[in-house]
Amino acid sequence: MELNENARIDTSQVDDRRGSGGGGGLGGIPIPIGGGRGGIVGLVIAVLVALVGGGFGLNAATNGGDEPQGDNTSLEQKCSAEDALQQLDCRNTLYVNSIQAYWQKALPQAFGEQYRPSKTVFFSQGVSTACGQADSGVGPFYCPADDQVYIDLTFYQVLARQLGAEGEFAQPYVLAHEYGHHVQDLLGTEAQMRRQQQRDPDNANALSVKLELQADCYAGAWAKNATGTADASGQKIFTSITEQDIRQAIDTAEKIGDDAISERANRPVNPEEFTHGSSEQRRQWFTRGYSTGDPKSCDTFGGSL
C-alpha cells in the first residue's frame, strides 16, 4: 500500500477529541455477548468480544446529551507538514477521506441514494456520544444516533499485539467496516434490522451477524476501488494497493471472527451467540465485496449465509 504524498489530508472529516475527556469508564457501552466486561481478562477480552463493528449494544434511542466538539488545530498543523504520512492520525484521516470519496460516488450509483458525510471522532480513553458513554474497551464503533464513527487510535496496538493483525491495511479495513455501518444507516438497513430484532428476539444474534457481514462486504468493495479515490483537487489518495494488503485485511477479518474470539478467550464456540460472524464468514463476505467491487453484491439479508 502506498499513499500519495501530494494528496491533501482533509481534517474537516475528523473531530479530534483526544485529551478532552468525555467519560466512559466501566459505565460505558455494554458488551453484546453475555457477561459484560467483568471477569475474563479485562480490556483485551472486552476488545476481542466487541471488536470492529456496530454491535456494541448501542441504542440509538439513548440520549447521551450534548457531545463536546474537538479541537482540530493540532491535527491540521500536523497533517499539513511534510512528514504527515508518517503520522498515525494523519494516515487514518486520509483513509477516512478515501472511504468517503468512494461512497460519495458509489452510493448514488449503486442504490440511487445521496451520500451524507460522517465524521470520525478520534478520542482517548472515553467519549460521550448520542448513543451514550463509551470507553476504549469497546473498540471502534459507529453510532447511528449521531451518524459518527468513533475510534481510540491506540486500538490498533491491541489489534497488532493481541491478535497478531500487524499489517498496515488492517487500519483502513477497520474504518471501512465502520463506514459500512454508516451506509447501512443511510439506506435504512440498520433501522430495519433493529425492528426485526424487536419482532423476532430469538433471531437477534443472527440478524446482527448479517448486518456485520454486510459491513465487511462494503469494506471489500471500497478496497477494490480505493485506488480510484481522490482528494478535492483530483489527486489520487492511494497510488497502489497490493495483494499483500488485501491479504492483511482478510487476515484481520479472520482473526476477529466470533469463533476465533471465543477460542482466544477460552470460551466454548457457540454459533448461536455469534454477533459478527465466523472467521470464514467474515473472510467470505469481505472477499465477495473485493472480488466484485460492487456493493450491490453485499445482500447478506437476501438468503442464507
C-alpha positions in Angstrom: 0.0 0.0 0.0 1.3 3.4 -0.9 -0.4 6.7 -0.2 0.1 9.7 -2.5 2.3 12.3 -0.9 0.6 15.0 -2.9 -2.9 14.2 -1.7 -4.5 16.8 0.6 -5.5 15.4 4.0 -8.9 16.8 4.8 -9.0 17.1 8.6 -12.5 18.5 8.5 -13.8 15.0 8.2 -12.4 14.2 11.6 -13.3 15.5 15.1 -10.2 15.3 17.3 -11.4 14.9 20.9 -8.2 13.3 22.2 -7.3 14.7 25.6 -10.7 16.3 26.1 -12.1 13.7 28.5 -15.7 12.7 27.7 -16.3 10.0 30.2 -16.6 6.3 29.7 -15.1 4.0 32.3 -16.9 0.9 33.4 -20.3 2.5 32.9 -19.7 2.7 29.1 -21.5 0.9 26.3 -22.3 -2.7 27.2 -20.7 -5.6 25.5 -23.2 -7.6 23.5 -22.0 -11.2 24.5 -23.3 -12.2 27.9 -21.2 -11.4 31.0 -20.3 -7.8 30.2 -16.7 -6.8 30.6 -16.1 -8.2 34.1 -14.3 -11.4 34.6 -12.3 -13.0 31.7 -9.2 -10.9 31.1 -10.4 -7.2 31.2 -9.7 -4.8 28.4 -8.2 -7.2 25.9 -11.1 -9.6 26.1 -13.6 -6.7 26.1 -12.0 -5.6 22.8 -11.9 -9.1 21.5 -15.6 -9.6 22.2 -16.8 -6.3 20.8 -14.2 -5.9 18.1 -14.8 -4.0 14.9 -18.5 -3.2 14.3 -21.7 -1.6 15.3 -22.8 -4.5 17.5 -21.7 -3.0 20.8 -25.1 -2.9 22.4 -25.6 0.7 21.1 -29.1 2.0 21.5 -30.0 4.7 19.0 -32.7 5.9 21.4 -30.3 6.6 24.2 -29.6 10.2 24.7 -26.0 10.8 25.7 -26.5 14.6 26.0 -24.6 17.3 24.1 -21.4 15.9 22.7 -18.4 18.2 23.0 -16.7 19.3 19.9 -13.0 18.6 19.4 -10.2 20.9 18.6 -8.5 20.1 15.2 -5.9 22.8 15.4 -3.0 20.5 16.3 -4.2 17.8 13.8 -4.4 20.4 11.0 -0.9 21.6 11.6 0.5 18.0 11.8 -1.3 16.9 8.7 -0.1 19.8 6.6 3.6 19.1 7.5 6.0 17.3 5.1 6.1 14.2 7.3 2.3 14.0 7.6 2.1 10.4 6.2 4.4 9.2 8.9 1.8 10.2 11.5 -0.8 7.6 12.5 -3.6 10.1 12.9 -2.9 11.8 9.6 -2.8 8.5 7.7 -6.1 7.4 9.3 -7.6 10.8 8.3 -6.6 10.2 4.8 -8.1 6.7 4.9 -11.4 8.3 6.0 -11.1 10.7 3.1 -10.7 7.8 0.6 -13.6 5.8 2.1 -16.0 8.8 1.9 -14.8 9.8 -1.5 -15.7 6.3 -2.7 -19.2 6.3 -1.1 -19.9 9.8 -2.4 -20.0 8.2 -5.9 -20.8 4.6 -5.2 -23.9 5.1 -3.1 -25.9 7.0 -5.7 -24.6 4.8 -8.5 -25.4 1.5 -6.7 -28.5 2.4 -4.7 -29.8 5.7 -6.0 -29.3 7.5 -2.7 -27.1 10.5 -2.0 -24.2 10.1 0.4 -24.1 12.2 3.6 -20.6 12.5 5.0 -19.9 11.3 8.5 -17.1 12.5 10.8 -14.7 10.1 12.5 -14.1 11.1 16.1 -10.7 10.4 17.5 -10.9 10.0 21.3 -8.7 8.8 24.1 -9.9 6.5 26.9 -13.5 7.7 26.9 -16.1 9.6 24.9 -19.6 11.0 25.1 -21.8 10.1 22.2 -25.5 10.3 21.3 -25.6 6.5 22.0 -24.3 7.0 25.5 -20.9 7.0 27.1 -18.2 4.7 25.7 -14.6 3.8 26.6 -11.7 2.4 24.6 -12.6 -1.2 25.7 -15.4 -1.4 23.1 -13.1 -0.9 20.2 -14.1 1.2 17.1 -17.9 1.7 16.6 -20.5 3.6 14.7 -23.3 5.5 16.5 -26.4 5.7 14.3 -27.9 8.3 16.6 -25.3 10.9 15.7 -24.1 9.4 12.4 -20.4 9.3 13.6 -17.6 6.8 13.7 -15.6 6.6 16.9 -12.1 5.3 17.4 -9.3 5.4 20.0 -6.3 5.0 17.8 -4.5 3.0 20.5 -6.9 0.2 19.5 -4.5 -0.6 16.6 -1.9 -1.6 19.2 -4.3 -4.2 20.7 -5.2 -5.4 17.2 -1.5 -6.0 16.4 -0.1 -7.2 19.7 -3.0 -9.2 21.0 -4.5 -10.5 17.7 -1.4 -10.5 15.5 -3.1 -8.3 12.9 0.0 -6.2 12.4 -0.4 -5.2 8.7 -1.0 -1.6 7.9 -4.0 -2.4 5.8 -5.8 -3.6 8.9 -6.4 0.0 9.8 -8.3 1.2 6.7 -10.2 -2.1 6.7 -11.4 -1.3 10.3 -12.5 2.2 9.2 -14.1 1.0 6.0 -16.2 -1.5 8.0 -17.4 1.2 10.3 -18.4 3.4 7.4 -20.2 0.4 6.0 -22.5 0.8 9.1 -22.9 4.5 8.1 -24.1 3.4 4.7 -26.5 0.9 6.3 -27.8 3.8 8.4 -28.3 6.0 5.3 -30.1 3.2 3.4 -32.3 2.3 6.4 -30.8 -1.2 6.7 -29.7 -0.7 10.2 -33.1 0.6 11.5 -34.9 -2.2 9.7 -32.7 -4.8 11.2 -33.3 -3.3 14.7 -37.1 -3.5 14.1 -36.7 -7.2 13.0 -34.7 -7.9 16.2 -37.6 -6.5 18.3 -40.2 -8.5 16.4 -38.1 -11.7 16.5 -35.7 -11.6 19.5 -34.8 -15.3 19.1 -33.0 -14.4 15.9 -31.5 -11.1 17.2 -27.9 -12.5 17.0 -28.4 -14.0 13.6 -29.7 -10.6 12.3 -26.7 -8.9 13.9 -24.3 -11.2 12.1 -26.0 -10.3 8.7 -25.5 -6.6 9.5 -21.8 -7.1 10.4 -21.0 -9.3 7.4 -22.6 -6.8 5.1 -20.3 -4.1 6.5 -17.4 -6.4 5.9 -18.6 -6.8 2.3 -18.9 -3.0 1.9 -15.3 -2.7 3.2 -14.2 -5.1 0.5 -16.0 -3.1 -2.2 -14.2 0.1 -1.1 -10.8 -1.8 -1.1 -11.3 -2.8 -4.7 -12.0 0.8 -5.7 -9.7 2.6 -3.3 -7.0 3.4 -5.9 -9.6 5.3 -7.8 -10.5 7.7 -5.0 -9.1 11.2 -5.0 -9.0 14.4 -2.9 -11.0 17.5 -3.6 -8.4 18.7 -6.2 -8.4 15.3 -8.0 -5.1 14.0 -6.6 -5.3 10.2 -6.1 -5.2 9.2 -2.5 -3.7 5.7 -3.0 -1.1 5.2 -5.6 -1.2 1.4 -5.1 -2.8 -1.4 -3.1 -1.2 -4.8 -3.3 -2.5 -8.3 -3.0 -0.5 -8.4 0.3 -2.6 -5.5 1.6 -5.8 -7.4 0.8 -4.4 -10.5 2.5 -3.8 -8.3 5.6 -7.4 -7.2 5.6 -8.6 -10.8 5.1 -6.2 -12.0 7.9 -7.7 -9.3 10.2 -11.3 -10.3 9.3 -10.5 -13.9 10.1 -8.8 -13.1 13.4 -11.9 -11.2 14.6 -14.4 -13.9 13.8 -16.6 -14.8 16.7 -15.3 -18.3 16.7 -11.7 -17.1 16.8 -12.5 -14.7 19.6 -14.2 -17.4 21.6 -11.2 -19.6 21.3 -8.8 -16.9 22.4 -11.0 -16.3 25.4 -11.1 -20.0 26.2 -14.9 -19.9 25.7 -17.0 -22.6 24.0 -17.6 -21.8 20.4 -21.4 -21.4 20.2 -22.7 -20.2 16.8 -26.0 -19.1 18.4 -24.1 -16.5 20.4 -22.3 -15.1 17.3 -22.9 -11.4 16.7 -20.4 -10.6 14.0 -19.9 -13.9 12.1 -17.3 -16.6 12.0 -13.8 -16.2 10.7 -14.8 -18.0 7.5 -17.9 -15.8 7.0 -16.0 -12.6 7.6 -13.4 -13.7 5.1 -16.0 -14.8 2.6 -18.0 -11.5 2.6 -15.0 -9.2 2.6 -13.7 -11.2 -0.4 -17.1 -11.0 -2.1 -17.1 -7.2 -1.9 -13.5 -7.1 -3.1 -13.8 -9.5 -5.9 -16.9 -7.8 -7.4 -16.1 -4.2 -6.4 -19.9 -3.8 -6.3 -21.8 -3.0 -3.0 -25.0 -4.4 -4.6 -23.4 -7.8 -4.2 -23.4 -7.5 -0.5 -27.0 -8.6 0.2 -26.4 -10.7 3.3 -30.1 -10.4 4.2 -31.3 -11.9 0.9 -30.7 -15.6 1.8 -28.6 -18.0 3.8 -25.1 -17.0 4.7 
